[in-house]
Amino acid sequence: MDDLELALDRMKAMQDQMQKQQGLGRPIISAFFQGYRFISVASRLFYSKEWETFHDFLFYYIQHLFTEQWFEKENKNTGKSRHPILVWFDALRQFQKRNERSDAKIQSALMTGAGAAYLGLSYNLYLIAHNASLQERLIRPFTQRGTVLRRKL
C-alpha cells in the first residue's frame, strides 16, 4: 500500500468515526487558536478562552439560548414549579463539585441522567441551529407544493 492509499484509508476511517459520533449532519467545526476555542454554529462564530472542550461550549450554549435573565427568573422557583432544565442543571453542577479534582484541567466521569438530559438538550439545540438545511431535507418528503401532507391516524 502506497502513501496515498494509506492517507485515503485514514481519512475514510476518520470520516466513519465522525459519522458514528455526530450523525449525518454537518460536522462540528471547532478550532483552538491563540488561547481561544472557536466553534461555528451554522454561520455564527462563538469563542471563549474558557472552553477547553466541546462540552464546555454546550454548557455555555444552552444558557446563551435561554438567556441569563431566564435562568435567573426560573432559579427563583422551587419544588414542582421549578423548570426541569434548572433541576438538571443543579444536579449536574452538584455532581461536578463532588467529582472535581484539582490535578486535572479536563476531567471525565460517568454520565448521570441529569447530565445526559441537560447536555443532550443543549447538543440537540446546537444540531438544529447548525443543520437548518438538514431540517428542510427531512421535512421536504412530507410536503407537496408547499402543502403539508397529513397521515390518517
NUKEKE-37347 format. One line per field, with one value per residue: residue in three letters; z, x negated, y negated of N, C-alpha, C in turn. Coordinates in Angstrom, 2 decimals, decimal comma. Layout:
! NUKEKE-37347
resn: (ala|...) $
n_up: (Z|...) $
n_east: (X|...) $
n_north: (Y|...) $
ca_up: (Z|...) $
ca_east: (X|...) $
ca_north: (Y|...) $
c_up: (Z|...) $
c_east: (X|...) $
c_north: (Y|...) $
This chain:
! NUKEKE-37347
resn: (met|asp|asp|leu|glu|leu|ala|leu|asp|arg|met|lys|ala|met|gln|asp|gln|met|gln|lys|gln|gln|gly|leu|gly|arg|pro|ile|ile|ser|ala|phe|phe|gln|gly|tyr|arg|phe|ile|ser|val|ala|ser|arg|leu|phe|tyr|ser|lys|glu|trp|glu|thr|phe|his|asp|phe|leu|phe|tyr|tyr|ile|gln|his|leu|phe|thr|glu|gln|trp|phe|glu|lys|glu|asn|lys|asn|thr|gly|lys|ser|arg|his|pro|ile|leu|val|trp|phe|asp|ala|leu|arg|gln|phe|gln|lys|arg|asn|glu|arg|ser|asp|ala|lys|ile|gln|ser|ala|leu|met|thr|gly|ala|gly|ala|ala|tyr|leu|gly|leu|ser|tyr|asn|leu|tyr|leu|ile|ala|his|asn|ala|ser|leu|gln|glu|arg|leu|ile|arg|pro|phe|thr|gln|arg|gly|thr|val|leu|arg|arg|lys|leu) $
n_up: (0,00|-0,94|0,03|-0,58|-0,73|1,92|3,28|2,28|3,28|6,03|6,17|5,41|7,54|9,64|8,82|8,96|11,72|12,70|11,63|13,03|15,60|15,32|13,55|10,47|9,82|9,46|10,27|13,54|13,89|15,04|16,56|18,06|18,83|19,45|22,25|22,44|22,13|19,28|17,89|15,39|14,64|12,36|10,47|12,43|14,71|17,67|20,59|23,16|25,88|27,93|27,21|27,02|25,92|23,71|25,23|27,21|25,71|25,17|27,70|27,93|25,63|25,89|27,98|26,78|24,76|26,21|27,78|30,31|31,99|31,90|33,16|35,71|36,54|36,49|38,36|40,76|41,29|43,07|44,09|42,53|40,65|39,56|36,70|34,57|33,26|34,96|37,18|36,17|35,59|38,17|39,45|37,87|38,28|41,04|40,97|39,48|41,31|43,41|42,19|41,33|40,57|41,54|40,20|37,45|34,40|32,40|32,92|33,50|33,97|34,86|33,08|34,27|34,66|34,78|33,73|31,15|30,16|30,30|28,83|26,53|25,61|25,10|23,10|21,11|20,50|19,49|17,23|15,70|15,06|13,73|11,56|9,77|7,09|6,98|8,46|6,70|4,55|5,79|6,22|3,70|2,10|3,09|2,23|-0,35|-3,01|-1,23|0,58|3,48|3,70|5,22|7,40|8,01|11,22) $
n_east: (-0,86|-0,64|-1,70|0,36|2,70|2,76|3,11|5,64|7,18|6,95|8,24|10,82|11,46|11,45|13,61|15,70|15,69|16,34|18,91|20,24|20,13|21,32|23,43|25,31|25,41|24,02|20,56|19,07|17,60|14,76|12,09|8,93|7,27|4,74|5,17|7,93|11,03|12,81|16,01|18,19|21,55|23,67|23,73|22,74|20,18|18,80|16,84|14,35|12,08|12,37|13,34|12,33|13,15|15,66|17,89|17,73|18,45|21,13|22,31|22,25|23,76|26,51|27,28|26,85|28,83|31,27|31,03|29,50|31,18|33,55|32,69|32,10|34,65|36,13|34,68|35,52|37,83|39,29|39,54|42,20|42,76|40,40|38,43|37,65|35,14|33,60|33,55|32,06|29,69|28,83|28,46|26,45|24,35|23,90|23,04|20,68|19,17|18,86|17,21|14,98|11,56|8,44|6,12|6,31|7,04|8,90|11,49|13,04|16,03|18,50|21,56|24,48|28,09|29,23|27,15|26,97|29,48|29,42|27,05|27,65|29,98|28,88|27,01|28,75|30,19|28,10|27,50|29,85|29,72|27,26|27,66|29,69|30,44|30,61|32,89|34,81|34,48|35,35|38,03|39,06|39,81|42,35|43,93|45,78|45,80|45,76|47,74|48,54|48,56|50,87|51,06|53,49|54,47) $
n_north: (1,18|-2,13|-5,50|-7,35|-5,76|-4,85|-7,28|-7,99|-5,88|-6,38|-8,87|-8,11|-6,38|-8,26|-9,86|-7,99|-7,44|-10,00|-10,26|-8,23|-9,30|-11,86|-11,76|-12,28|-14,94|-18,29|-18,46|-18,99|-22,09|-23,22|-24,96|-25,61|-28,51|-30,79|-30,75|-30,74|-28,99|-28,33|-27,95|-27,02|-27,67|-26,97|-29,81|-31,43|-32,46|-31,39|-32,03|-31,52|-31,89|-30,19|-27,68|-24,48|-22,13|-20,68|-20,11|-22,07|-24,28|-23,52|-23,80|-26,58|-27,28|-26,50|-28,15|-30,58|-30,53|-30,36|-32,55|-34,57|-36,01|-34,50|-32,13|-33,20|-34,08|-31,66|-30,26|-31,19|-29,85|-27,08|-23,62|-21,83|-23,76|-24,45|-24,64|-21,87|-22,02|-23,60|-21,93|-19,78|-21,15|-22,04|-19,54|-18,50|-20,35|-19,96|-17,31|-17,66|-19,22|-17,38|-15,52|-16,82|-17,34|-18,65|-18,24|-18,03|-19,63|-19,03|-16,83|-13,63|-11,69|-9,24|-9,48|-11,05|-10,83|-13,41|-14,93|-13,86|-14,58|-17,43|-18,20|-16,81|-18,13|-20,67|-19,98|-18,99|-21,32|-22,83|-21,20|-21,52|-24,26|-24,30|-22,68|-23,57|-23,25|-20,51|-20,00|-21,00|-19,20|-16,86|-17,38|-17,98|-15,60|-15,12|-17,10|-18,79|-20,84|-22,99|-22,38|-20,67|-17,21|-15,08|-12,33|-9,82|-8,91) $
ca_up: (0,00|-1,01|0,98|-0,93|-0,29|3,37|3,67|1,97|4,25|7,31|6,05|5,42|8,92|10,43|8,43|9,51|13,16|12,91|11,34|14,15|16,76|15,10|12,63|9,07|9,63|9,33|11,38|14,49|13,40|16,25|16,46|19,17|18,21|20,32|23,57|22,34|21,44|18,33|17,44|14,43|14,65|11,05|10,03|13,60|15,33|19,11|21,05|24,56|26,46|29,00|26,70|26,65|25,19|23,13|26,34|27,83|24,84|25,35|28,94|27,59|24,54|26,37|28,77|25,79|24,08|27,13|28,36|31,73|32,67|32,04|34,21|37,00|36,87|36,79|39,54|41,95|41,52|43,88|44,06|41,25|39,69|39,04|35,34|34,52|32,84|36,17|38,01|35,56|35,75|39,56|39,72|37,15|38,99|42,29|40,58|39,12|42,53|44,16|41,45|40,84|41,00|41,31|39,47|36,01|33,81|31,76|33,74|33,00|34,96|34,27|32,83|35,06|33,91|34,68|32,80|29,79|29,76|30,13|27,70|25,35|25,13|24,52|21,85|20,12|20,08|18,63|15,96|14,94|14,52|12,86|10,42|9,33|5,81|7,25|8,86|5,48|3,81|6,48|6,11|2,29|1,58|3,59|1,70|-1,79|-3,46|-0,08|1,45|4,28|3,55|6,55|7,50|8,89|12,37) $
ca_east: (0,00|-1,48|-1,36|1,65|3,75|2,77|3,71|7,08|7,78|7,02|9,27|12,10|11,68|11,81|14,96|16,61|15,76|17,08|20,32|20,77|20,26|22,08|24,54|25,17|25,45|22,74|19,66|18,71|16,50|14,15|10,64|8,27|6,33|4,24|5,78|9,39|11,75|13,79|16,97|19,15|22,92|24,11|22,91|22,30|18,95|18,73|15,48|14,08|10,83|12,76|13,76|11,29|13,79|16,97|18,85|17,70|19,28|22,54|22,77|22,48|24,72|27,89|27,52|26,92|30,12|32,37|30,62|29,17|32,37|34,47|32,14|32,27|36,08|36,52|33,94|36,28|38,90|38,91|40,46|42,76|42,80|39,04|38,32|36,76|33,78|32,89|33,35|30,93|28,51|28,39|27,96|25,18|23,34|23,59|22,24|19,34|18,47|18,49|16,22|13,91|10,18|7,62|4,90|6,55|7,83|10,02|11,81|14,13|16,77|19,66|22,67|25,70|29,31|29,37|26,12|27,36|30,64|29,01|26,13|28,37|30,82|28,01|26,46|29,82|30,45|26,95|27,67|30,93|29,20|26,10|28,08|31,00|30,77|30,98|34,29|35,60|34,43|36,16|39,44|39,44|40,56|43,72|44,63|46,00|46,21|45,92|48,80|48,14|49,40|51,21|51,41|54,61|54,03) $
ca_north: (0,00|-3,34|-6,58|-7,95|-4,84|-4,88|-8,56|-7,92|-4,95|-7,08|-9,89|-7,40|-5,93|-9,44|-10,25|-6,99|-7,67|-11,25|-10,00|-7,45|-10,17|-13,08|-11,55|-12,64|-16,40|-18,98|-18,12|-20,04|-22,91|-23,76|-25,15|-26,30|-29,45|-31,86|-30,68|-30,76|-27,92|-28,84|-26,95|-27,54|-27,17|-27,45|-30,94|-32,21|-32,01|-31,59|-31,80|-31,79|-31,37|-29,26|-26,38|-23,52|-21,04|-20,97|-20,08|-23,40|-25,12|-23,16|-24,43|-27,98|-27,45|-26,42|-29,36|-31,67|-30,47|-30,65|-33,83|-34,66|-36,50|-33,38|-31,27|-33,88|-34,06|-30,28|-29,81|-31,62|-28,88|-25,92|-22,48|-21,38|-24,86|-24,62|-24,11|-20,70|-22,40|-24,04|-20,75|-19,07|-21,98|-21,97|-18,19|-18,36|-21,15|-19,26|-16,14|-18,15|-19,62|-16,17|-14,74|-17,70|-17,07|-19,84|-17,88|-17,90|-20,71|-18,34|-15,67|-12,80|-10,92|-8,58|-10,39|-10,87|-11,14|-14,87|-15,41|-13,45|-15,39|-18,83|-18,32|-16,33|-19,22|-21,69|-19,45|-18,95|-22,70|-23,14|-20,49|-22,16|-25,53|-24,04|-21,87|-24,05|-22,65|-19,13|-20,02|-21,17|-17,94|-15,86|-17,74|-18,06|-14,45|-15,11|-18,26|-18,78|-22,18|-23,87|-21,91|-19,51|-16,02|-14,57|-10,92|-9,49|-8,10) $
c_up: (0,00|-0,07|0,70|-0,48|1,22|3,89|3,42|2,93|5,61|7,29|6,09|6,83|9,81|10,11|9,00|11,01|13,47|12,67|12,46|15,37|16,55|14,15|11,24|8,81|9,43|10,50|12,32|13,93|14,61|16,04|17,69|18,55|19,19|21,65|23,59|21,66|20,58|17,91|16,55|14,64|13,42|10,64|11,19|14,21|16,81|19,55|22,52|24,93|27,48|28,49|26,29|25,73|24,59|24,21|27,06|27,03|25,06|26,63|28,68|26,66|25,03|27,20|27,86|25,14|24,99|27,84|29,86|32,55|32,91|33,15|35,59|37,46|37,28|38,04|40,83|42,27|42,32|43,66|42,66|40,20|39,06|37,67|35,32|34,11|34,04|37,12|37,49|35,80|37,17|39,91|39,06|37,84|40,31|42,02|40,24|40,37|43,34|43,50|40,93|41,44|40,67|40,45|37,96|35,51|33,12|32,53|33,09|34,16|34,23|34,15|33,74|34,18|33,72|33,69|31,36|29,29|29,42|28,90|26,41|24,76|24,46|23,18|20,77|19,62|19,16|17,25|15,09|14,29|13,49|11,57|9,90|8,00|5,97|7,64|7,63|4,67|4,46|6,29|4,66|1,78|2,02|3,09|0,19|-2,17|-2,29|0,87|2,20|4,05|4,94|6,45|8,38|9,99|12,68) $
c_east: (-0,90|-0,96|0,01|2,80|3,88|3,44|5,22|7,81|7,93|8,13|10,66|12,44|12,09|13,24|15,99|16,79|16,57|18,56|20,96|21,02|21,26|23,26|24,24|25,19|24,07|21,84|19,48|17,51|15,94|12,65|10,15|7,20|6,02|4,98|7,29|9,89|12,81|14,69|17,99|20,50|23,57|23,19|22,43|21,06|18,97|17,30|15,34|12,71|11,13|13,07|12,57|11,87|15,11|18,05|18,88|18,56|20,76|23,12|23,10|23,68|26,17|28,23|27,61|28,30|31,28|32,18|30,39|30,38|33,37|34,00|32,34|33,73|36,51|35,85|34,65|37,41|38,38|39,91|40,90|42,81|41,43|38,94|37,34|35,32|32,97|32,63|32,14|29,63|27,95|27,80|26,61|24,07|22,94|22,71|20,80|18,54|18,00|17,34|15,05|12,55|9,35|6,40|5,10|7,45|9,08|10,24|12,93|14,77|17,92|20,80|23,84|26,91|29,49|28,36|26,48|28,52|30,21|28,12|26,78|29,27|29,97|27,45|27,53|30,19|29,33|27,13|28,74|30,43|28,11|26,50|29,45|31,39|31,15|32,44|35,19|35,63|35,27|37,65|39,92|40,20|42,02|44,52|44,77|46,55|46,54|47,02|48,34|49,11|49,64|51,58|52,63|54,09|55,03) $
c_north: (-1,24|-4,41|-7,20|-7,05|-4,83|-6,15|-8,55|-6,99|-5,62|-8,13|-9,24|-6,91|-7,09|-9,88|-9,28|-7,19|-8,94|-11,02|-9,18|-8,33|-11,29|-12,92|-12,07|-14,14|-16,98|-18,61|-19,31|-20,78|-23,65|-23,88|-25,90|-27,19|-30,57|-31,93|-30,68|-29,49|-28,59|-27,69|-27,62|-26,86|-27,78|-28,60|-31,81|-31,60|-32,38|-31,33|-32,17|-31,24|-30,28|-27,85|-25,54|-22,45|-21,51|-20,96|-21,43|-24,37|-24,81|-23,74|-25,91|-28,12|-27,44|-27,66|-30,58|-31,70|-30,86|-31,98|-33,75|-35,09|-35,36|-32,45|-31,89|-33,82|-32,66|-29,75|-30,19|-30,65|-27,70|-24,81|-22,13|-22,50|-25,12|-23,94|-22,93|-21,04|-22,85|-22,88|-19,97|-19,83|-21,90|-20,61|-17,98|-19,14|-20,50|-18,04|-16,56|-18,52|-18,40|-15,41|-15,56|-17,32|-18,30|-19,53|-17,79|-19,02|-20,14|-17,05|-14,88|-12,04|-10,24|-9,58|-10,04|-11,17|-12,63|-15,44|-15,07|-14,29|-16,82|-19,00|-17,81|-17,39|-20,29|-21,23|-19,40|-20,34|-23,19|-22,49|-21,13|-23,45|-25,28|-23,33|-22,28|-23,43|-21,18|-19,05|-20,14|-19,88|-16,86|-16,12|-17,68|-16,84|-14,42|-16,31|-18,13|-20,14|-23,09|-23,46|-20,69|-18,38|-15,45|-13,09|-10,76|-8,61|-7,03) $
